[in-house]
């Protein structure tokens, strides 16, 4: 796959529920060198629909979507999803939830593989606990560990920070940066948490008014020196985007 082709590629995408056009004639390319693509937008803008399109369980009325160089409906691209409510199997322990996602080639060495994931995500002490006894932060870590157990090409995250308090949000951010990003797995997340999306150094896309608009790396002050994170330029950039999201109006590209 060439960089120009993009690991997410949409052409003239249209998705509707009855007369409600969620997306209208959207064309978008996320370049290969962008490991993380973040899609932010207000409630009702179409973020969950977008995740379903990338996951392959929601179809389009018109247009095409390719993921990692193949049609999004193809089973050739392996995807794992971490849903907002975690969707852990309630009758299985943490260990068994992670084990359940292992691909066939890992089954013979499953104990070592699961032990490694439990260790990486700080879950050794709760390995035998059931999901209903876990805090939101713990359940989120289990969900990500289970997703990685499947050895996906693409990890889809549904509002990963929304149900977490400040400390657990910071822990999850650290896990994503320290444990997930180094694997090289492509990550697509839908979120309304602009600050976290920026801190992940993601390729930022604004979802609103039936379209998806990318903001280039040069538009995003957070992609420059770390000192930019607290400059007036950065603050204005964030406030402008938050204003657009609050009004659910058509996005714009920030000025250079």
N, C-alpha and C positions, 0 to 999 in steps of 0.2 A: 504494500500500500504506500503510495506517495504522500508526502505531506499535504500536497494540494488537494488530494482526494478527500481527506478528512475522515476521522473515525465516526463522527455523526454527520450525516449528509441528508438534508431534506430538500425536496424540490416540489414547489407548488402544492404544499400540504394543505388540505382542507379537511376539517373535522367538525361535524355538527351533531347536535342532539335535537332532532326535530327542526324547528326554525332557529334555534340558538346556534350561531356559528362560533365555536370555541376558537378555531384557527381558520384563517382565510388566506389561501394562496401564500403560505409561508415557505421561503427558501432560505436555507441556513447551512453553513459548513463550520464544524468545529475541527480545526487543524489537528493533525496527528501529534504535534509536539505539545499540545495542551492536554495534560493528563486528567485534569479535573474541569468539568463543565458545570457551572452552577446556574440554575434558573430561578430567579427571584420574581415574586409578584404578589399582589394582594389576593385575598381569598376570592375564589370564583374566577380567577384569571385564566385557569386552564392548566395549572401546574400538575395536578393529579392525573389529568388526561394525558399530558405530555409524558409522564412517567409510564403510564399504561401503553402508550405508543412505543416508547423505547423498550419496554418489557415484552411487547408483542401480544398483549392481551386486549388491546384496543386497536381497531382498524380505522383507516381513513376513508372518507368518501371520495377523495381525489388526491393525486400526487403520490410521491414515493418517499420512503425513508430507508436509508442504508445505515447499518451499524457495523463498524469494523470491516467495511468493504463488501458486505453481503446484505441482501434484503432483511429488514428487521424481523420478518416472519420466519427466517431461516433458523433451524436448530444448530447450525454450524457455529454460531457465536454463543458462547456460554455466558449466561447472565445470572446474577444473584441479587435479590432484593431484600433490603432491610426496611420494613414498613414502620410507620410512625408508632403503631401499637405493638410492634415486635413480632407478633404472630408466632410465638414460641409454642411448641406442643405441650399443653399443660400436664399431661400424664407422664412426661419424660423428664428425667433430671437434666441439669445443665450439660453434663457429659454426654448423655444420650441425644440431646437436641443437636449438639455439634456433630456427633458421630453420624446422625441420620443424614446429614448433607454430604458425607464423603462420597466421592466418585468411586466407581468399581475398582479402579487401579490402586486406590489407597486402602482397600478393605482389609487386605492381609496384614498391613502394618498400622491398623486403625488406632491401636492404643497409643503408640508413639506419636502419631500424627495429632490425635486429640490432646494428648498431654502437652505437646508443644504449643498448641493454640491456647490451652488453659493457662499455661505459664506466660505466654506473650501478652495476654489480655488481663492478667491478674485475677484469674477465676479459679485457681487451684483450691482455695478454701471453701468455695461454694459449689464444687463440682457435683455433689450428690443432692443438692437442693432442687426443689421444683420451682417453676416460674412464678407461681403465685406467692412465693415467699421472698421474692427479689424486689429491690428498689428499682425505680425507673432507670437509673444510671447503670445498675448491674445488668438489667434486662437488655438495655441497649448494647452493652459490651458483648453479651452472649449472642445477640442477633448478628453483630458484625463478625464475631468469631465463627458462627455457623455459616455465614455467607462466604467467608474466605475458605472454609473447609471444602467448599465445592470447587475451588480453583477456577473462578470465573474469569472470563476475558473482560467483563464489564460489571462494575458494582453500582447498583441503583439505590440511592438513599432517599427516603421519603420523609421530609421535614425532620432530619436527625436531631436537631437541637430543641425542638419546640416543647417537649414535655420535661425538659431537664432544668434543674436549678443552676445557678451560676457556677458552682464548683463542679458539678457533673458536666456542664457544657464545656468547661475548660479541660476536664479530663478527656472527654470525647475528642475534642479538637487535637489534643496531644496524641491520642491513639491514632487518629487519622493521619497526622503528620509523621509520627514516629514509626508506626507499625504497618499502615496500609499503603501510603504513598511509595515507600521503598520497594514494594512488590512489583511496581510498574503497571498494576491493574488500572484500567481506565475507570473513572468515577463520574457519574452524573448524579447530581443532587438537586432536588427541588426544595426550596426553602423561602421563608420570609425574613430570615435572619441575615441581613446584609453584612453586618460586621463580621460574622463568622465566615461567610462566603469570601469576603475580601482577605481575611487572615489565612485562609487556605490557599491563597495565591491562585484561585480558580479563574478560568475564563468566564467572565460574568455576562449573563444574558438577562434582559428584562422582558418579562412576559406580561403583556397587557393589551387590551383592545384588539384581541384576535390575532396578534402577531408576536413575534419573538425577535428582539433586536440585540445583537451582540455589542458589547463595549470593548473596543480594542485595548490591548495591553498598554499602549501609549496614552489612552484616555484615563486609565486607572492609576491614580497617584500611589496606591498601595503597592504597585509593582516596581516602583523606583526604590530609592534608598529607604531603609527603615525609618529614617528621620521624617520621611514624608507622611508617616502615619498620623502625626499630630500637628501637621501644618494647617494653615487656613485653607489651602487648596484642597487638601483631603477632606476637611470638614465640610466645605462647600459642596464638594462632589457627592459626599454621602447624603447631605441634606437635600440636594437637588433630586437624587434618585428616590429618597424616601417620600418626597413631595409628590413625585410622579406616581409612586405606588399607592399613596393615600388617595389620590384622585382617580386611580385606575384609568389614566389617559394614555394616549399613544406614546411609547418611549422615544427617547432621542439619544443621539450620540453626544457624549460630553465634549466640550471644546478642548483643544490642545492647549 
